[in-house]
Amino acid sequence: MRPFIPLALLFVIALVTTTSAQQGERGEEDEWPCSPPRSVIIVKWAEDASKAIQAAIDQAAATPGPDKVIIPHVGNPWIASETLNLCGELTLEFEPGVVLWAKQGKFDDKNHCLIKDEGVECVTLRGYVGTLRMRKHDYMMDTETYEPSEWRHCVKFNFGSEYVRILGLTMECAGGDGIYVGWDTRGAARPCRHVWIRDVTCRDNLRQGISITYADGVTIENCLLTRTAGNNPGGGWTLSPTAGITRSRPWRFASAGSSTMRAVACLSTWSACRWRIREAGLITSSP
């Protein structure tokens, strides 16, 4: 088990990352139509983190108006036994130092994800110095327990989710992608729209750091995508021809066998893909 961050250091980091988060959100203030949270729900520690956190999310869903659910730092990982299903008008905040960790022996189905959002609006996942962690190496080695798969993502948004922000979190050891935005095997009638991914780290994931397969209006900024390995394509990111990144500021990835790169992707619609990668001043663009 990895050592946890000392509490005194967390206070220092929290001061720095709070400022970073506030600065990061200024860029979309004019484009973010969602109201700020009206109430706050603090999750109580439980051996089964999934039930405790899901109960808080369900409570928020039953309350009129937007809500914030806070997962506090308690000095131990929050162990999740099943997928968390998000609701609309929700801010799910991970305090600095929080680790949400998939339980060993669970998430055995090939499509099980740690956090999932389907067709809802106005969702923010915020966790500067927070971590979402799965068990990639178990999924690869223990094929009797786990159905072989490349779709066990840390975070999955699909079925037309709109106005989504993922800020500051680290996604690691997924049995698929750190972040997946698009459709799933059942297909989707419309793309995800207006997605911001900022100050995120995706490391040691199986397939991709970030996959964008069906979306319109995605901003990716200041992200580190590293050590992806285990399943093709095994890179930092995938931008499908059906994806729609309308504007993306500099971000970096360093996967197995590749150097750190800074990239800018841009697209007018999700039906045609235009992108460019900037490395050491050289720009390569698609037609």
URGI-V890722 format. One record per residue. N is the residue number from 0. SS is DSSP state (H for helix, E for strand, L for the rest). PHI is phi in whole degrees, 0 to 359 (NA if undefined). OMEGA is omega in radians with two decimals (none if undefined). Layout:
<<N:SS:PHI:OMEGA> <N:SS:PHI:OMEGA>>
This chain:
<<0:L:NA:-3.13> <1:L:285:3.13> <2:L:292:3.13> <3:L:269:-3.09> <4:L:288:3.11> <5:L:304:-3.05> <6:H:298:-3.13> <7:H:298:3.13> <8:H:293:3.13> <9:H:298:3.12> <10:H:298:3.12> <11:H:294:3.14> <12:H:297:-3.12> <13:H:299:3.13> <14:H:297:-3.13> <15:H:291:-3.05> <16:H:287:3.07> <17:H:297:3.09> <18:H:297:3.12> <19:H:299:-3.14> <20:H:296:3.14> <21:H:296:3.11> <22:H:294:-3.11> <23:H:295:-3.09> <24:H:277:-3.11> <25:H:296:-3.08> <26:L:296:-3.11> <27:L:249:-3.09> <28:L:306:-3.09> <29:L:288:-3.07> <30:L:255:-3.07> <31:L:265:-3.03> <32:L:274:-3.00> <33:L:280:-3.14> <34:L:284:3.08> <35:L:291:-3.13> <36:L:301:3.10> <37:L:263:-3.13> <38:E:219:-3.10> <39:E:235:3.07> <40:E:241:3.11> <41:E:260:-3.09> <42:L:287:3.07> <43:L:273:-3.12> <44:L:303:3.09> <45:L:210:3.11> <46:L:299:3.07> <47:L:260:-3.08> <48:H:297:-3.09> <49:H:302:-3.11> <50:H:294:-3.12> <51:H:292:-3.12> <52:H:290:3.13> <53:H:296:3.10> <54:H:298:3.11> <55:H:292:3.10> <56:H:296:3.12> <57:H:296:3.07> <58:H:297:3.10> <59:H:296:-3.14> <60:H:296:-3.11> <61:L:276:-3.12> <62:L:260:3.11> <63:L:300:3.09> <64:L:88:-3.10> <65:L:287:-3.12> <66:E:224:3.03> <67:E:244:3.04> <68:E:249:-3.10> <69:E:251:3.02> <70:E:260:-3.04> <71:L:281:3.04> <72:L:279:-3.08> <73:L:241:3.11> <74:L:92:3.11> <75:L:229:3.08> <76:L:294:2.95> <77:E:272:-3.04> <78:E:265:-3.08> <79:E:261:-3.14> <80:L:256:3.14> <81:L:204:-3.07> <82:L:295:3.00> <83:E:270:3.12> <84:E:256:-3.06> <85:L:277:3.05> <86:L:243:3.11> <87:L:285:3.14> <88:L:53:-3.05> <89:E:230:2.88> <90:E:249:3.08> <91:E:255:-3.00> <92:E:247:3.09> <93:E:256:3.12> <94:L:296:3.12> <95:L:306:3.14> <96:L:95:-3.13> <97:L:290:3.02> <98:E:238:2.99> <99:E:260:-2.93> <100:E:238:3.10> <101:E:297:-3.10> <102:L:287:3.10> <103:L:296:-3.13> <104:L:90:3.10> <105:L:260:-3.09> <106:L:58:-3.08> <107:L:280:3.09> <108:L:289:-3.03> <109:L:293:-3.12> <110:L:253:-3.13> <111:L:289:3.09> <112:L:242:3.14> <113:L:287:3.11> <114:E:227:-3.09> <115:E:225:3.13> <116:E:223:-3.10> <117:E:234:2.97> <118:L:65:3.11> <119:L:247:-3.07> <120:E:236:3.00> <121:E:61:-3.14> <122:E:238:3.06> <123:E:236:2.95> <124:E:254:-3.11> <125:E:235:-3.12> <126:L:196:3.10> <127:L:295:-3.00> <128:L:67:3.00> <129:L:250:-3.03> <130:E:227:2.94> <131:E:253:-3.01> <132:E:230:3.03> <133:L:250:-3.04> <134:L:226:-3.06> <135:H:307:-3.03> <136:H:291:3.02> <137:H:295:-3.11> <138:H:298:-3.12> <139:H:282:-2.99> <140:H:267:-3.04> <141:L:261:-3.08> <142:L:282:3.05> <143:L:284:3.14> <144:L:275:-3.02> <145:L:248:3.06> <146:L:293:-3.14> <147:L:305:-3.00> <148:L:196:2.98> <149:L:238:-3.00> <150:L:241:3.08> <151:E:274:-3.06> <152:L:271:3.01> <153:L:293:3.14> <154:E:227:-3.11> <155:E:228:3.05> <156:E:240:3.12> <157:E:204:3.14> <158:L:55:3.00> <159:L:78:3.04> <160:L:300:-3.09> <161:E:228:3.13> <162:E:55:-3.08> <163:E:235:3.06> <164:E:232:3.01> <165:E:237:-2.95> <166:E:232:2.90> <167:L:80:-3.04> <168:L:281:2.94> <169:E:253:3.08> <170:E:249:-3.07> <171:E:219:3.04> <172:L:61:3.06> <173:L:289:3.03> <174:E:272:-3.13> <175:L:190:3.13> <176:E:255:2.97> <177:E:297:3.10> <178:E:226:3.06> <179:E:238:3.08> <180:E:233:3.12> <181:E:163:3.11> <182:L:242:3.03> <183:L:243:-3.01> <184:L:295:3.12> <185:L:274:-3.11> <186:L:82:-3.13> <187:L:212:-3.11> <188:L:281:-3.12> <189:L:212:-3.10> <190:L:282:2.91> <191:E:291:-3.08> <192:E:229:3.02> <193:E:58:-3.10> <194:E:240:3.07> <195:E:243:3.06> <196:E:238:-2.97> <197:E:221:3.05> <198:L:58:-3.06> <199:L:257:2.99> <200:E:243:3.04> <201:E:240:-3.08> <202:E:221:3.07> <203:L:56:3.06> <204:L:265:-2.96> <205:L:287:-2.96> <206:L:251:-3.10> <207:E:213:2.94> <208:E:288:3.10> <209:E:225:3.01> <210:E:241:3.05> <211:E:243:-3.06> <212:L:245:-3.12> <213:L:202:-3.03> <214:E:203:3.10> <215:E:218:3.13> <216:E:95:-3.11> <217:E:238:3.04> <218:E:244:3.07> <219:E:241:-3.05> <220:E:218:2.99> <221:L:55:-3.13> <222:L:245:3.07> <223:E:248:-3.12> <224:E:242:-2.91> <225:E:217:3.01> <226:L:59:3.04> <227:L:289:-3.13> <228:L:193:3.05> <229:L:129:-3.12> <230:L:207:3.11> <231:L:298:0.07> <232:L:278:3.04> <233:L:62:-3.12> <234:E:239:3.13> <235:E:287:-3.04> <236:E:204:2.97> <237:E:228:3.02> <238:E:242:-3.10> <239:L:287:3.03> <240:L:302:3.09> <241:L:264:3.12> <242:L:270:-3.13> <243:L:221:3.04> <244:L:267:-3.06> <245:L:278:3.06> <246:L:201:-3.14> <247:L:216:3.13> <248:L:275:-3.03> <249:L:305:3.04> <250:E:213:-2.98> <251:E:227:2.97> <252:E:216:3.09> <253:E:218:-3.12> <254:L:259:-3.12> <255:L:305:3.07> <256:L:81:-3.14> <257:L:233:3.12> <258:L:268:3.06> <259:L:293:-3.08> <260:E:228:3.01> <261:E:245:-3.00> <262:E:229:3.00> <263:E:230:3.12> <264:E:241:-3.14> <265:L:214:-3.04> <266:L:204:-3.13> <267:L:272:3.09> <268:L:220:-3.13> <269:L:276:-3.10> <270:L:267:3.13> <271:L:216:-3.00> <272:L:251:3.01> <273:L:232:-3.09> <274:E:210:3.05> <275:E:209:3.13> <276:E:242:-3.13> <277:E:254:3.10> <278:E:220:3.14> <279:L:54:3.08> <280:L:84:-3.14> <281:E:265:-3.13> <282:E:250:3.07> <283:E:246:-3.08> <284:E:234:2.99> <285:L:280:3.12> <286:L:301:none>>
